[in-house]
Every structure is written in structure tokens, then in C-alpha cells.
């Protein structure tokens, strides 16, 4: 079962996906949050379409 902290990080990943432009169709429906020992190291959304870069996945951008 996911902890409250896990759920908070998932909400952040969803927010990053929305911020990346999924609603405007300028980004794919993907967001990522990289966490180590409870510290957020990076967070980003997919920007493949916006940046015309096939490597600009959310997990790479984060």
C-alpha cells in the first residue's frame, strides 16, 4: 500500500504532466518525480512534442 508520501509524490508527477502541456497537446501524458531518501531531486514532464526531441521523456527531463 502506498504511503502518504508516495501519494504526494504521485500528485506532483501528475502536476508536472499537466504543466508540461498535456492539456494543450504540446506534451505527452507523462510526468516524473525523482526521489532519493525522501528528497525530491528532480521533477518534470514530457516535452518530446514541444521540443521536437525524441529523448525528452519526463524521467530524462527530471
N, CA, C, O and CB atoms as a CASP TS submission, in Angstrom:
PFRMAT TS
TARGET T0000
AUTHOR 0000-0000-0000
METHOD Language model
MODEL 1
PARENT N/A
ATOM      1  N   UNK     1       0.836  -1.176   0.000  1.00  0.00           N
ATOM      2  CA  UNK     1       0.000   0.000   0.000  1.00  0.00           C
ATOM      3  C   UNK     1       0.884   1.244   0.000  1.00  0.00           C
ATOM      4  O   UNK     1       1.901   1.295   0.692  1.00  0.00           O
ATOM      5  CB  UNK     1      -0.953  -0.005   1.212  1.00  0.00           C
ATOM      6  N   UNK     2       0.491   2.234  -0.774  1.00  0.00           N
ATOM      7  CA  UNK     2       1.265   3.466  -0.881  1.00  0.00           C
ATOM      8  C   UNK     2       1.103   4.314   0.377  1.00  0.00           C
ATOM      9  O   UNK     2       0.024   4.396   0.964  1.00  0.00           O
ATOM     10  CB  UNK     2       0.836   4.265  -2.122  1.00  0.00           C
ATOM     11  N   UNK     3       2.206   4.939   0.769  1.00  0.00           N
ATOM     12  CA  UNK     3       2.185   5.823   1.935  1.00  0.00           C
ATOM     13  C   UNK     3       1.675   7.200   1.524  1.00  0.00           C
ATOM     14  O   UNK     3       1.509   7.480   0.336  1.00  0.00           O
ATOM     15  CB  UNK     3       3.596   5.932   2.575  1.00  0.00           C
ATOM     16  N   UNK     4       1.432   8.042   2.492  1.00  0.00           N
ATOM     17  CA  UNK     4       1.001   9.417   2.213  1.00  0.00           C
ATOM     18  C   UNK     4       2.079  10.149   1.420  1.00  0.00           C
ATOM     19  O   UNK     4       1.766  10.953   0.542  1.00  0.00           O
ATOM     20  CB  UNK     4       0.691  10.176   3.531  1.00  0.00           C
ATOM     21  N   UNK     5       3.331   9.876   1.723  1.00  0.00           N
ATOM     22  CA  UNK     5       4.436  10.499   0.991  1.00  0.00           C
ATOM     23  C   UNK     5       4.459  10.025  -0.454  1.00  0.00           C
ATOM     24  O   UNK     5       4.659  10.827  -1.366  1.00  0.00           O
ATOM     25  CB  UNK     5       5.779  10.189   1.670  1.00  0.00           C
ATOM     26  N   UNK     6       4.256   8.737  -0.671  1.00  0.00           N
ATOM     27  CA  UNK     6       4.190   8.207  -2.036  1.00  0.00           C
ATOM     28  C   UNK     6       3.068   8.872  -2.822  1.00  0.00           C
ATOM     29  O   UNK     6       3.252   9.250  -3.979  1.00  0.00           O
ATOM     30  CB  UNK     6       3.987   6.684  -2.013  1.00  0.00           C
ATOM     31  N   UNK     7       1.924   9.011  -2.201  1.00  0.00           N
ATOM     32  CA  UNK     7       0.782   9.647  -2.880  1.00  0.00           C
ATOM     33  C   UNK     7       1.089  11.109  -3.202  1.00  0.00           C
ATOM     34  O   UNK     7       0.705  11.599  -4.264  1.00  0.00           O
ATOM     35  CB  UNK     7      -0.492   9.554  -2.005  1.00  0.00           C
ATOM     36  N   UNK     8       1.769  11.803  -2.309  1.00  0.00           N
ATOM     37  CA  UNK     8       2.139  13.202  -2.559  1.00  0.00           C
ATOM     38  C   UNK     8       3.086  13.298  -3.754  1.00  0.00           C
ATOM     39  O   UNK     8       2.947  14.195  -4.586  1.00  0.00           O
ATOM     40  CB  UNK     8       2.797  13.826  -1.303  1.00  0.00           C
ATOM     41  N   UNK     9       4.039  12.387  -3.842  1.00  0.00           N
ATOM     42  CA  UNK     9       4.959  12.392  -4.985  1.00  0.00           C
ATOM     43  C   UNK     9       4.213  12.075  -6.278  1.00  0.00           C
ATOM     44  O   UNK     9       4.526  12.646  -7.324  1.00  0.00           O
ATOM     45  CB  UNK     9       6.101  11.377  -4.766  1.00  0.00           C
ATOM     46  N   UNK    10       3.245  11.185  -6.225  1.00  0.00           N
ATOM     47  CA  UNK    10       2.457  10.869  -7.415  1.00  0.00           C
ATOM     48  C   UNK    10       1.633  12.081  -7.849  1.00  0.00           C
ATOM     49  O   UNK    10       1.519  12.362  -9.042  1.00  0.00           O
ATOM     50  CB  UNK    10       1.536   9.661  -7.148  1.00  0.00           C
ATOM     51  N   UNK    11       1.061  12.794  -6.885  1.00  0.00           N
ATOM     52  CA  UNK    11       0.322  14.020  -7.232  1.00  0.00           C
ATOM     53  C   UNK    11       1.252  15.029  -7.900  1.00  0.00           C
ATOM     54  O   UNK    11       0.855  15.709  -8.846  1.00  0.00           O
ATOM     55  CB  UNK    11      -0.328  14.647  -5.970  1.00  0.00           C
ATOM     56  N   UNK    12       2.479  15.127  -7.414  1.00  0.00           N
ATOM     57  CA  UNK    12       3.454  16.035  -8.018  1.00  0.00           C
ATOM     58  C   UNK    12       3.763  15.605  -9.446  1.00  0.00           C
ATOM     59  O   UNK    12       3.864  16.454 -10.332  1.00  0.00           O
ATOM     60  CB  UNK    12       4.749  16.081  -7.180  1.00  0.00           C
ATOM     61  N   UNK    13       3.916  14.306  -9.689  1.00  0.00           N
ATOM     62  CA  UNK    13       4.183  13.810 -11.040  1.00  0.00           C
ATOM     63  C   UNK    13       3.022  14.136 -11.979  1.00  0.00           C
ATOM     64  O   UNK    13       3.238  14.485 -13.140  1.00  0.00           O
ATOM     65  CB  UNK    13       4.435  12.292 -11.015  1.00  0.00           C
ATOM     66  N   UNK    14       1.812  14.023 -11.485  1.00  0.00           N
ATOM     67  CA  UNK    14       0.630  14.364 -12.290  1.00  0.00           C
ATOM     68  C   UNK    14       0.611  15.859 -12.583  1.00  0.00           C
ATOM     69  O   UNK    14       0.278  16.269 -13.695  1.00  0.00           O
ATOM     70  CB  UNK    14      -0.675  13.942 -11.563  1.00  0.00           C
ATOM     71  N   UNK    15       0.964  16.670 -11.599  1.00  0.00           N
ATOM     72  CA  UNK    15       1.029  18.123 -11.806  1.00  0.00           C
ATOM     73  C   UNK    15       2.092  18.468 -12.849  1.00  0.00           C
ATOM     74  O   UNK    15       1.877  19.345 -13.685  1.00  0.00           O
ATOM     75  CB  UNK    15       1.331  18.851 -10.474  1.00  0.00           C
ATOM     76  N   UNK    16       3.225  17.789 -12.806  1.00  0.00           N
ATOM     77  CA  UNK    16       4.280  18.027 -13.797  1.00  0.00           C
ATOM     78  C   UNK    16       3.796  17.663 -15.193  1.00  0.00           C
ATOM     79  O   UNK    16       4.105  18.361 -16.158  1.00  0.00           O
ATOM     80  CB  UNK    16       5.546  17.221 -13.449  1.00  0.00           C
ATOM     81  N   UNK    17       3.042  16.578 -15.308  1.00  0.00           N
ATOM     82  CA  UNK    17       2.483  16.170 -16.592  1.00  0.00           C
ATOM     83  C   UNK    17       1.563  17.262 -17.130  1.00  0.00           C
ATOM     84  O   UNK    17       1.613  17.599 -18.313  1.00  0.00           O
ATOM     85  CB  UNK    17       1.718  14.835 -16.457  1.00  0.00           C
ATOM     86  N   UNK    18       0.738  17.800 -16.270  1.00  0.00           N
ATOM     87  CA  UNK    18      -0.177  18.866 -16.718  1.00  0.00           C
ATOM     88  C   UNK    18       0.592  20.125 -17.087  1.00  0.00           C
ATOM     89  O   UNK    18       0.269  20.781 -18.078  1.00  0.00           O
ATOM     90  CB  UNK    18      -1.211  19.188 -15.623  1.00  0.00           C
ATOM     91  N   UNK    19       1.606  20.469 -16.299  1.00  0.00           N
ATOM     92  CA  UNK    19       2.407  21.664 -16.555  1.00  0.00           C
ATOM     93  C   UNK    19       3.177  21.527 -17.874  1.00  0.00           C
ATOM     94  O   UNK    19       3.455  22.526 -18.538  1.00  0.00           O
ATOM     95  CB  UNK    19       3.385  21.915 -15.388  1.00  0.00           C
ATOM     96  N   UNK    20       3.514  20.304 -18.247  1.00  0.00           N
ATOM     97  CA  UNK    20       4.269  20.065 -19.483  1.00  0.00           C
ATOM     98  C   UNK    20       3.436  20.308 -20.733  1.00  0.00           C
ATOM     99  O   UNK    20       3.987  20.384 -21.831  1.00  0.00           O
ATOM    100  CB  UNK    20       4.798  18.648 -19.500  1.00  0.00           C
ATOM    101  N   UNK    21       2.131  20.429 -20.591  1.00  0.00           N
ATOM    102  CA  UNK    21       1.306  20.770 -21.738  1.00  0.00           C
ATOM    103  C   UNK    21       0.407  19.675 -22.256  1.00  0.00           C
ATOM    104  O   UNK    21      -0.034  19.736 -23.404  1.00  0.00           O
ATOM    105  CB  UNK    21       2.159  21.204 -22.816  1.00  0.00           C
ATOM    106  N   UNK    22       0.123  18.676 -21.447  1.00  0.00           N
ATOM    107  CA  UNK    22      -0.727  17.589 -21.928  1.00  0.00           C
ATOM    108  C   UNK    22      -2.108  18.105 -22.321  1.00  0.00           C
ATOM    109  O   UNK    22      -2.715  17.598 -23.265  1.00  0.00           O
ATOM    110  CB  UNK    22      -0.857  16.500 -20.859  1.00  0.00           C
ATOM    111  N   UNK    23      -2.600  19.096 -21.615  1.00  0.00           N
ATOM    112  CA  UNK    23      -3.934  19.613 -21.925  1.00  0.00           C
ATOM    113  C   UNK    23      -3.942  20.391 -23.235  1.00  0.00           C
ATOM    114  O   UNK    23      -4.967  20.451 -23.914  1.00  0.00           O
ATOM    115  CB  UNK    23      -4.432  20.503 -20.790  1.00  0.00           C
ATOM    116  N   UNK    24      -2.808  20.986 -23.595  1.00  0.00           N
ATOM    117  CA  UNK    24      -2.700  21.743 -24.852  1.00  0.00           C
ATOM    118  C   UNK    24      -2.141  20.885 -25.981  1.00  0.00           C
ATOM    119  O   UNK    24      -1.925  21.370 -27.091  1.00  0.00           O
ATOM    120  CB  UNK    24      -1.816  22.976 -24.655  1.00  0.00           C
ATOM    121  N   UNK    25      -1.907  19.602 -25.690  1.00  0.00           N
ATOM    122  CA  UNK    25      -1.361  18.643 -26.651  1.00  0.00           C
ATOM    123  C   UNK    25       0.051  19.013 -27.122  1.00  0.00           C
ATOM    124  O   UNK    25       0.442  18.680 -28.240  1.00  0.00           O
ATOM    125  CB  UNK    25      -2.284  18.540 -27.848  1.00  0.00           C
ATOM    126  N   UNK    26       0.804  19.695 -26.270  1.00  0.00           N
ATOM    127  CA  UNK    26       2.191  20.009 -26.616  1.00  0.00           C
ATOM    128  C   UNK    26       3.170  19.076 -25.910  1.00  0.00           C
ATOM    129  O   UNK    26       4.381  19.159 -26.116  1.00  0.00           O
ATOM    130  CB  UNK    26       2.507  21.461 -26.261  1.00  0.00           C
ATOM    131  N   UNK    27       2.635  18.194 -25.080  1.00  0.00           N
ATOM    132  CA  UNK    27       3.466  17.206 -24.389  1.00  0.00           C
ATOM    133  C   UNK    27       2.662  15.941 -24.203  1.00  0.00           C
ATOM    134  O   UNK    27       1.431  15.971 -24.203  1.00  0.00           O
ATOM    135  CB  UNK    27       3.971  17.743 -23.022  1.00  0.00           C
ATOM    136  N   UNK    28       3.343  14.851 -24.048  1.00  0.00           N
ATOM    137  CA  UNK    28       2.645  13.591 -23.823  1.00  0.00           C
ATOM    138  C   UNK    28       2.177  13.490 -22.383  1.00  0.00           C
ATOM    139  O   UNK    28       2.593  14.289 -21.544  1.00  0.00           O
ATOM    140  CB  UNK    28       3.545  12.405 -24.171  1.00  0.00           C
ATOM    141  N   UNK    29       1.329  12.535 -22.083  1.00  0.00           N
ATOM    142  CA  UNK    29       0.737  12.418 -20.743  1.00  0.00           C
ATOM    143  C   UNK    29       1.662  11.723 -19.747  1.00  0.00           C
ATOM    144  O   UNK    29       1.313  10.691 -19.174  1.00  0.00           O
ATOM    145  CB  UNK    29      -0.576  11.662 -20.824  1.00  0.00           C
ATOM    146  N   UNK    30       2.855  12.307 -19.550  1.00  0.00           N
ATOM    147  CA  UNK    30       3.823  11.681 -18.653  1.00  0.00           C
ATOM    148  C   UNK    30       4.493  12.730 -17.783  1.00  0.00           C
ATOM    149  O   UNK    30       4.907  13.785 -18.262  1.00  0.00           O
ATOM    150  CB  UNK    30       4.877  10.900 -19.451  1.00  0.00           C
ATOM    151  N   UNK    31       4.591  12.426 -16.511  1.00  0.00           N
ATOM    152  CA  UNK    31       5.322  13.258 -15.561  1.00  0.00           C
ATOM    153  C   UNK    31       6.167  12.352 -14.694  1.00  0.00           C
ATOM    154  O   UNK    31       5.837  11.182 -14.502  1.00  0.00           O
ATOM    155  CB  UNK    31       4.357  14.122 -14.694  1.00  0.00           C
ATOM    156  N   UNK    32       7.255  12.886 -14.170  1.00  0.00           N
ATOM    157  CA  UNK    32       8.140  12.079 -13.327  1.00  0.00           C
ATOM    158  C   UNK    32       8.676  12.911 -12.176  1.00  0.00           C
ATOM    159  O   UNK    32       8.920  14.110 -12.312  1.00  0.00           O
ATOM    160  CB  UNK    32       9.302  11.502 -14.151  1.00  0.00           C
ATOM    161  N   UNK    33       8.853  12.253 -11.047  1.00  0.00           N
ATOM    162  CA  UNK    33       9.497  12.852  -9.884  1.00  0.00           C
ATOM    163  C   UNK    33      10.571  11.867  -9.439  1.00  0.00           C
ATOM    164  O   UNK    33      10.286  10.695  -9.189  1.00  0.00           O
ATOM    165  CB  UNK    33       8.457  13.164  -8.718  1.00  0.00           C
ATOM    166  N   UNK    34      11.793  12.344  -9.344  1.00  0.00           N
ATOM    167  CA  UNK    34      12.910  11.513  -8.895  1.00  0.00           C
ATOM    168  C   UNK    34      13.158  11.833  -7.426  1.00  0.00           C
ATOM    169  O   UNK    34      13.433  12.978  -7.066  1.00  0.00           O
ATOM    170  CB  UNK    34      14.205  11.757  -9.763  1.00  0.00           C
ATOM    171  N   UNK    35      13.059  10.807  -6.583  1.00  0.00           N
ATOM    172  CA  UNK    35      13.185  10.987  -5.134  1.00  0.00           C
ATOM    173  C   UNK    35      14.237  10.020  -4.603  1.00  0.00           C
ATOM    174  O   UNK    35      14.260   8.843  -4.965  1.00  0.00           O
ATOM    175  CB  UNK    35      11.815  10.763  -4.416  1.00  0.00           C
ATOM    176  N   UNK    36      15.098  10.532  -3.748  1.00  0.00           N
ATOM    177  CA  UNK    36      16.077   9.666  -3.062  1.00  0.00           C
ATOM    178  C   UNK    36      16.089  10.032  -1.589  1.00  0.00           C
ATOM    179  O   UNK    36      16.281  11.192  -1.222  1.00  0.00           O
ATOM    180  CB  UNK    36      17.515   9.811  -3.684  1.00  0.00           C
ATOM    181  N   UNK    37      15.886   9.040  -0.764  1.00  0.00           N
ATOM    182  CA  UNK    37      15.876   9.230   0.693  1.00  0.00           C
ATOM    183  C   UNK    37      14.911  10.334   1.114  1.00  0.00           C
ATOM    184  O   UNK    37      15.193  11.103   2.033  1.00  0.00           O
ATOM    185  CB  UNK    37      17.282   9.558   1.193  1.00  0.00           C
ATOM    186  N   UNK    38      13.769  10.402   0.430  1.00  0.00           N
ATOM    187  CA  UNK    38      12.741  11.365   0.776  1.00  0.00           C
ATOM    188  C   UNK    38      12.950  12.765   0.227  1.00  0.00           C
ATOM    189  O   UNK    38      12.125  13.647   0.464  1.00  0.00           O
ATOM    190  CB  UNK    38      12.635  11.442   2.224  1.00  0.00           C
ATOM    191  N   UNK    39      14.032  12.984  -0.498  1.00  0.00           N
ATOM    192  CA  UNK    39      14.342  14.299  -1.064  1.00  0.00           C
ATOM    193  C   UNK    39      14.059  14.274  -2.561  1.00  0.00           C
ATOM    194  O   UNK    39      14.536  13.391  -3.274  1.00  0.00           O
ATOM    195  CB  UNK    39      15.827  14.697  -0.787  1.00  0.00           C
ATOM    196  N   UNK    40      13.279  15.248  -3.035  1.00  0.00           N
ATOM    197  CA  UNK    40      12.986  15.353  -4.468  1.00  0.00           C
ATOM    198  C   UNK    40      14.225  15.906  -5.163  1.00  0.00           C
ATOM    199  O   UNK    40      14.649  17.030  -4.895  1.00  0.00           O
ATOM    200  CB  UNK    40      11.730  16.268  -4.735  1.00  0.00           C
ATOM    201  N   UNK    41      14.794  15.116  -6.047  1.00  0.00           N
ATOM    202  CA  UNK    41      15.983  15.523  -6.792  1.00  0.00           C
ATOM    203  C   UNK    41      15.628  16.221  -8.095  1.00  0.00           C
ATOM    204  O   UNK    41      16.392  17.049  -8.592  1.00  0.00           O
ATOM    205  CB  UNK    41      16.856  14.319  -7.080  1.00  0.00           C
ATOM    206  N   UNK    42      14.475  15.889  -8.642  1.00  0.00           N
ATOM    207  CA  UNK    42      14.051  16.489  -9.892  1.00  0.00           C
ATOM    208  C   UNK    42      12.613  16.135 -10.201  1.00  0.00           C
ATOM    209  O   UNK    42      12.098  15.108  -9.759  1.00  0.00           O
ATOM    210  CB  UNK    42      14.954  16.049 -11.026  1.00  0.00           C
ATOM    211  N   UNK    43      11.975  17.000 -10.967  1.00  0.00           N
ATOM    212  CA  UNK    43      10.591  16.764 -11.374  1.00  0.00           C
ATOM    213  C   UNK    43      10.385  17.442 -12.721  1.00  0.00           C
ATOM    214  O   UNK    43      10.826  18.573 -12.931  1.00  0.00           O
ATOM    215  CB  UNK    43       9.569  17.301 -10.302  1.00  0.00           C
ATOM    216  N   UNK    44       9.717  16.749 -13.625  1.00  0.00           N
ATOM    217  CA  UNK    44       9.495  17.312 -14.958  1.00  0.00           C
ATOM    218  C   UNK    44       8.420  16.525 -15.683  1.00  0.00           C
ATOM    219  O   UNK    44       8.015  15.439 -15.269  1.00  0.00           O
ATOM    220  CB  UNK    44      10.800  17.317 -15.778  1.00  0.00           C
ATOM    221  N   UNK    45       7.977  17.114 -16.778  1.00  0.00           N
ATOM    222  CA  UNK    45       7.024  16.453 -17.648  1.00  0.00           C
ATOM    223  C   UNK    45       7.671  16.121 -18.976  1.00  0.00           C
ATOM    224  O   UNK    45       8.799  16.530 -19.251  1.00  0.00           O
ATOM    225  CB  UNK    45       5.789  17.324 -17.858  1.00  0.00           C
ATOM    226  N   UNK    46       6.961  15.387 -19.784  1.00  0.00           N
ATOM    227  CA  UNK    46       7.398  15.016 -21.121  1.00  0.00           C
ATOM    228  C   UNK    46       7.387  16.254 -22.012  1.00  0.00           C
ATOM    229  O   UNK    46       6.424  17.021 -21.991  1.00  0.00           O
ATOM    230  CB  UNK    46       6.495  13.902 -21.711  1.00  0.00           C
ATOM    231  N   UNK    47       8.448  16.457 -22.795  1.00  0.00           N
ATOM    232  CA  UNK    47       8.473  17.587 -23.728  1.00  0.00           C
ATOM    233  C   UNK    47       8.906  17.145 -25.124  1.00  0.00           C
ATOM    234  O   UNK    47       9.474  17.932 -25.881  1.00  0.00           O
ATOM    235  CB  UNK    47       9.414  18.684 -23.211  1.00  0.00           C
ATOM    236  N   UNK    48       8.637  15.891 -25.460  1.00  0.00           N
ATOM    237  CA  UNK    48       9.019  15.344 -26.763  1.00  0.00           C
ATOM    238  C   UNK    48       8.414  16.159 -27.903  1.00  0.00           C
ATOM    239  O   UNK    48       9.126  16.542 -28.831  1.00  0.00           O
ATOM    240  CB  UNK    48       8.581  13.878 -26.875  1.00  0.00           C
ATOM    241  N   UNK    49       7.132  16.426 -27.847  1.00  0.00           N
ATOM    242  CA  UNK    49       6.463  17.151 -28.935  1.00  0.00           C
ATOM    243  C   UNK    49       6.871  18.620 -28.976  1.00  0.00           C
ATOM    244  O   UNK    49       7.181  19.153 -30.041  1.00  0.00           O
ATOM    245  CB  UNK    49       4.948  17.044 -28.786  1.00  0.00           C
ATOM    246  N   UNK    50       6.870  19.265 -27.826  1.00  0.00           N
ATOM    247  CA  UNK    50       7.197  20.696 -27.770  1.00  0.00           C
ATOM    248  C   UNK    50       8.618  20.968 -28.241  1.00  0.00           C
ATOM    249  O   UNK    50       8.862  21.913 -28.991  1.00  0.00           O
ATOM    250  CB  UNK    50       7.016  21.224 -26.350  1.00  0.00           C
ATOM    251  N   UNK    51       9.559  20.131 -27.794  1.00  0.00           N
ATOM    252  CA  UNK    51      10.970  20.358 -28.102  1.00  0.00           C
ATOM    253  C   UNK    51      11.441  19.645 -29.364  1.00  0.00           C
ATOM    254  O   UNK    51      12.595  19.793 -29.767  1.00  0.00           O
ATOM    255  CB  UNK    51      11.811  19.919 -26.945  1.00  0.00           C
ATOM    256  N   UNK    52      10.554  18.870 -29.992  1.00  0.00           N
ATOM    257  CA  UNK    52      10.938  18.078 -31.174  1.00  0.00           C
ATOM    258  C   UNK    52      12.175  17.242 -30.860  1.00  0.00           C
ATOM    259  O   UNK    52      13.113  17.165 -31.653  1.00  0.00           O
ATOM    260  CB  UNK    52      11.208  19.004 -32.401  1.00  0.00           C
ATOM    261  N   UNK    53      12.154  16.622 -29.691  1.00  0.00           N
ATOM    262  CA  UNK    53      13.292  15.839 -29.200  1.00  0.00           C
ATOM    263  C   UNK    53      12.783  14.487 -28.706  1.00  0.00           C
ATOM    264  O   UNK    53      12.123  14.418 -27.670  1.00  0.00           O
ATOM    265  CB  UNK    53      14.052  16.599 -28.060  1.00  0.00           C
ATOM    266  N   UNK    54      13.079  13.424 -29.428  1.00  0.00           N
ATOM    267  CA  UNK    54      12.560  12.113 -29.035  1.00  0.00           C
ATOM    268  C   UNK    54      13.124  11.595 -27.711  1.00  0.00           C
ATOM    269  O   UNK    54      12.628  10.602 -27.179  1.00  0.00           O
ATOM    270  CB  UNK    54      12.853  11.119 -30.114  1.00  0.00           C
ATOM    271  N   UNK    55      14.144  12.248 -27.178  1.00  0.00           N
ATOM    272  CA  UNK    55      14.714  11.811 -25.896  1.00  0.00           C
ATOM    273  C   UNK    55      14.181  12.602 -24.709  1.00  0.00           C
ATOM    274  O   UNK    55      14.576  12.334 -23.574  1.00  0.00           O
ATOM    275  CB  UNK    55      16.219  11.927 -25.937  1.00  0.00           C
ATOM    276  N   UNK    56      13.305  13.558 -24.935  1.00  0.00           N
ATOM    277  CA  UNK    56      12.841  14.454 -23.868  1.00  0.00           C
ATOM    278  C   UNK    56      11.688  13.855 -23.070  1.00  0.00           C
ATOM    279  O   UNK    56      10.649  14.488 -22.876  1.00  0.00           O
ATOM    280  CB  UNK    56      12.413  15.788 -24.458  1.00  0.00           C
ATOM    281  N   UNK    57      11.892  12.633 -22.616  1.00  0.00           N
ATOM    282  CA  UNK    57      10.893  11.963 -21.776  1.00  0.00           C
ATOM    283  C   UNK    57      10.916  12.584 -20.386  1.00  0.00           C
ATOM    284  O   UNK    57      11.920  13.168 -19.978  1.00  0.00           O
ATOM    285  CB  UNK    57      11.160  10.427 -21.700  1.00  0.00           C
ATOM    286  N   UNK    58       9.824  12.458 -19.671  1.00  0.00           N
ATOM    287  CA  UNK    58       9.703  13.049 -18.339  1.00  0.00           C
ATOM    288  C   UNK    58      10.808  12.588 -17.402  1.00  0.00           C
ATOM    289  O   UNK    58      11.390  13.398 -16.682  1.00  0.00           O
ATOM    290  CB  UNK    58       8.356  12.711 -17.741  1.00  0.00           C
ATOM    291  N   UNK    59      11.100  11.295 -17.408  1.00  0.00           N
ATOM    292  CA  UNK    59      12.113  10.783 -16.474  1.00  0.00           C
ATOM    293  C   UNK    59      13.508  11.281 -16.819  1.00  0.00           C
ATOM    294  O   UNK    59      14.346  11.423 -15.929  1.00  0.00           O
ATOM    295  CB  UNK    59      12.101   9.259 -16.466  1.00  0.00           C
ATOM    296  N   UNK    60      13.773  11.546 -18.089  1.00  0.00           N
ATOM    297  CA  UNK    60      15.065  12.106 -18.503  1.00  0.00           C
ATOM    298  C   UNK    60      15.117  13.585 -18.134  1.00  0.00           C
ATOM    299  O   UNK    60      16.129  14.061 -17.620  1.00  0.00           O
ATOM    300  CB  UNK    60      15.294  11.916 -20.033  1.00  0.00           C
ATOM    301  N   UNK    61      14.038  14.307 -18.391  1.00  0.00           N
ATOM    302  CA  UNK    61      13.989  15.732 -18.061  1.00  0.00           C
ATOM    303  C   UNK    61      14.115  15.980 -16.564  1.00  0.00           C
ATOM    304  O   UNK    61      14.717  16.964 -16.136  1.00  0.00           O
ATOM    305  CB  UNK    61      12.698  16.340 -18.572  1.00  0.00           C
ATOM    306  N   UNK    62      13.543  15.082 -15.777  1.00  0.00           N
ATOM    307  CA  UNK    62      13.605  15.249 -14.320  1.00  0.00           C
ATOM    308  C   UNK    62      15.032  15.076 -13.844  1.00  0.00           C
ATOM    309  O   UNK    62      15.300  15.178 -12.647  1.00  0.00           O
ATOM    310  CB  UNK    62      12.676  14.242 -13.604  1.00  0.00           C
TER
END
